[in-house]
Structure formats: structure tokens, C-alpha cells
């Protein structure tokens, strides 16, 4: 309802969920009377728990808030049997603050910031110690990806979005190499975006739009971009299908979505291959315990097909110690060890004996990378697909 006024309101009877999205800025209560009547009707017909979902409500002025809060208060006071849960998002932090006084005043009203626990490993990824990992990873993978991206559909002059952009170095490299007419970079970590802006400044790039947002519920209109990228990110979300749904939505019909993911248990090295193999098998188990799937790479085709894409292309490549300076590869592994063994395994509660063996595999991988006759590899799957016209 009322899409022409900048907002949408939909009631899902099966879920007892009333969703309001867009911008709700009426000059008077009369302007949103259809919404208030629909909300009032929905509240009168439900039993048990009613969900008021405002996680994609980008703007809400005081006129609209008074209408919504008034209805919630009225029903909350008159129907103590009904639980009302207001679902907000940390991306729209103001909405949580706006509705929390209702929850403090009414015992049957709660406010839930739905994405508070959505990213199980987010704390590790936002720590400063992860930045060396990301920078080295991009440095090593770019040598391969710059040649793959045209095959997957990226051409100069396109509109491009880099979702889950992290520290922003890939967006900068893509901007310099392919010169898109527009490039938007979105991430859920404010600290990563701050760093991304610094990276862009270092490269002398000024025309990237940096956006703070949740990749599973982006406040971006449909059908906006010719080429949408999401690199090394589906594997760290426990619900990758939700991310793919959003990538599909913001991609133009006929445009393409490009993803990269890993299969960590296939990291390899020689000499000391057995120790290396054991450690990376344990890396995959460790991430799984934090509800992340660093084995997702070969599953990319299935995920894209299930999301409704067509013309799926899949490439795999091995990043190795022979791709430039072997020390770059070694530095990346050292950064992995610092976070995976130094933080994640410790926080999981692993024993000192396990962590010592775990660390040894990383050190053996570094040994293989720097050995004059050694070989060390890290496998990546790059996949893309077209949104049907």
C-alpha cells in the first residue's frame, strides 16, 4: 500500500507480521490513515504474538511515530494477552531508540534488534587483527580476479555494487581497473567502512559511495546495478540464502552477481603436508562452530541456482606462494594463525595442547610457502550468474 508516498505496508497473516518499509514522513495523521487503519485491523485480528517489523523503515517522523506508538500502546494496555514484538535493525539505530520507551512502559511489548546476533563471527572480523588478513587476501587474489572479472561480465561504464565490501580495497581496485559509472560499497561494520575510506584516500579515489548497511536487508531500491559483487562473505553468514536474495533484488534484470568463496580444508602445502592438511580441516570445523561455512566455494553453483539466477559461470583458482612475493602469502597465513588460533580457538574453549598443534600447522604452511622448493596453496571459487530479464 502507498508505494507512491514513499512507503510500503504489508500484513502477513500467516506470520502475524506487519511490515513497514521505506520513508514515512506525513505532514498530518490523515496522510497515513490507510496505514493506521490497516495496522489497527491487523492488531485486532491476531492472537499470541504480533510482529511489527520496521527494520527497513529508513525514515520515520514524529507524526507517523505518534500514530504507530499510539496504536501499539492502546492495544498493549487493553490486551494483556497479546505480545507485541517490534523488530528493528542496528542499521537503523534510531528505530531501536525510538521504540524502546514503549517496551519499558508496557510489559507485553518488546523491541528486538534482529541483526544483533545475525553475524556470529562479526566480532572477530571487525577486530583490527583481521585487517592484515583482508589486505593480503585482496593483494593475492586480485592477480587472478582482474582477469576473471570480464569473463564474468564486468565491463567499463557499468553501475556496480560491492556488498560486504570490508575494508574497501577490492572496490578501489575495481574502480581503477574497470572505471564503472557508479560504484557503491556497503558493509555492516562501521570500523571496516572507516578503514575503507582511508584506503580510498591512499589510492586517490574519491567517487566510491560508502554505505553502512545490512546485506540481508539493504535499504537500496530494486534493480539498481549492472554488476553486484560479494566476495568471501556468504561463507561467514549463517544464512547465505538471505544475502543472495538481496543481491538478486538490487541487480538489474540481465545484470550479473559475482561471488567468491573458499574451501579451507583444501588449503595445501609441501613439505609438511600432513600437518598443514590437519590444521585446515580443523579451521573448517572451527568456523562451523561459529556458524560460518568456509567450505562454501564448490557449493556456489547450487546457491546461485536456488536463488533463481541463470547462466551460471564457475571458476576455481589456486592462490599460491608463487604469485609474486612468497612473503605476502606467508604474512597472510600468519594473520590467519593470529585470529583463528589466537582468538577463535581460545574463545571456543580449546585446550592449550590443541591450540599448540593447531598453530603448528599454520607455521608449517608458512615454512612451505618460504621453502626454496616448497609450494603452498589456498583455493578460491569465483562464480557469477545472470538475473533473468
FENRAJO-V744812 format. One record per backbone hydrogen bond with DSSP energy under -0.5 kcal/mol. CO is the residue of the C=O (numbers start at 1). NH is the residue of the N-H. If there is no record, write none. Layout:
BEGIN
CO,NH + CO,NH
END
This chain:
BEGIN
1,9 + 2,5 + 2,7 + 3,6 + 6,23 + 8,21 + 10,12 + 10,19 + 11,13 + 12,16 + 12,17 + 16,51 + 17,12 + 17,19 + 18,53 + 19,10 + 20,56 + 21,8 + 22,58 + 22,59 + 23,25 + 24,61 + 28,31 + 29,32 + 30,33 + 32,36 + 33,37 + 34,38 + 35,39 + 36,40 + 37,41 + 38,42 + 39,43 + 40,44 + 41,45 + 42,45 + 42,46 + 47,49 + 48,83 + 50,52 + 50,85 + 51,18 + 51,53 + 52,54 + 52,87 + 53,20 + 54,57 + 56,22 + 56,58 + 59,24 + 61,65 + 62,66 + 63,67 + 64,68 + 65,69 + 66,70 + 67,71 + 68,72 + 69,73 + 70,74 + 71,75 + 72,76 + 73,77 + 74,78 + 75,79 + 78,80 + 79,82 + 83,50 + 83,85 + 84,86 + 84,110 + 85,52 + 85,87 + 86,88 + 86,112 + 87,54 + 88,114 + 89,92 + 90,93 + 91,93 + 92,95 + 92,96 + 93,97 + 94,98 + 95,99 + 96,100 + 97,101 + 99,102 + 99,103 + 100,104 + 101,105 + 102,106 + 105,107 + 106,109 + 108,84 + 110,86 + 111,113 + 112,88 + 112,114 + 113,116 + 115,118 + 115,119 + 118,120 + 118,238 + 119,122 + 121,124 + 121,125 + 122,126 + 123,127 + 124,127 + 127,130 + 128,131 + 128,132 + 130,134 + 131,135 + 132,136 + 133,137 + 134,138 + 135,139 + 136,140 + 137,141 + 138,142 + 139,143 + 141,144 + 141,145 + 142,146 + 144,147 + 144,148 + 145,149 + 147,151 + 148,152 + 149,154 + 150,153 + 153,155 + 155,158 + 158,181 + 158,182 + 159,226 + 159,227 + 160,184 + 161,163 + 161,229 + 162,165 + 162,186 + 165,168 + 168,172 + 169,173 + 170,174 + 171,175 + 172,176 + 173,177 + 174,178 + 174,179 + 175,179 + 178,157 + 179,157 + 182,160 + 183,209 + 184,162 + 185,211 + 186,164 + 186,165 + 187,213 + 188,190 + 189,193 + 190,194 + 191,195 + 192,196 + 193,197 + 194,198 + 195,199 + 196,200 + 197,201 + 198,202 + 199,203 + 200,205 + 201,204 + 207,183 + 208,210 + 209,185 + 211,187 + 211,213 + 213,215 + 214,217 + 218,220 + 225,252 + 226,256 + 227,161 + 228,258 + 229,163 + 230,260 + 233,236 + 234,237 + 235,293 + 237,240 + 239,242 + 239,243 + 240,244 + 241,245 + 242,246 + 243,247 + 244,248 + 245,249 + 246,250 + 247,251 + 249,223 + 250,224 + 250,225 + 252,255 + 255,387 + 256,228 + 257,385 + 258,230 + 259,383 + 260,232 + 260,233 + 261,381 + 262,297 + 263,266 + 264,267 + 268,377 + 270,375 + 272,276 + 273,277 + 274,278 + 275,279 + 276,280 + 277,281 + 278,282 + 279,283 + 280,284 + 281,285 + 282,286 + 283,287 + 284,288 + 285,289 + 286,290 + 287,290 + 287,292 + 288,291 + 292,294 + 293,296 + 294,264 + 296,299 + 297,300 + 299,303 + 300,304 + 301,305 + 302,306 + 303,307 + 304,309 + 305,308 + 310,386 + 313,384 + 315,382 + 317,319 + 317,380 + 319,378 + 320,323 + 322,324 + 325,328 + 325,329 + 326,330 + 327,331 + 328,332 + 329,333 + 330,334 + 331,335 + 332,336 + 333,337 + 334,338 + 335,339 + 336,340 + 337,341 + 337,342 + 339,343 + 339,344 + 340,345 + 343,347 + 344,348 + 345,349 + 345,350 + 346,349 + 351,355 + 352,356 + 353,357 + 354,358 + 355,359 + 356,360 + 357,361 + 358,362 + 359,363 + 360,364 + 361,365 + 362,366 + 363,367 + 364,368 + 365,369 + 366,370 + 367,371 + 371,374 + 375,270 + 376,321 + 377,268 + 378,319 + 379,263 + 380,317 + 380,382 + 381,261 + 382,315 + 383,259 + 384,313 + 385,257 + 386,310 + 386,388 + 387,254
END
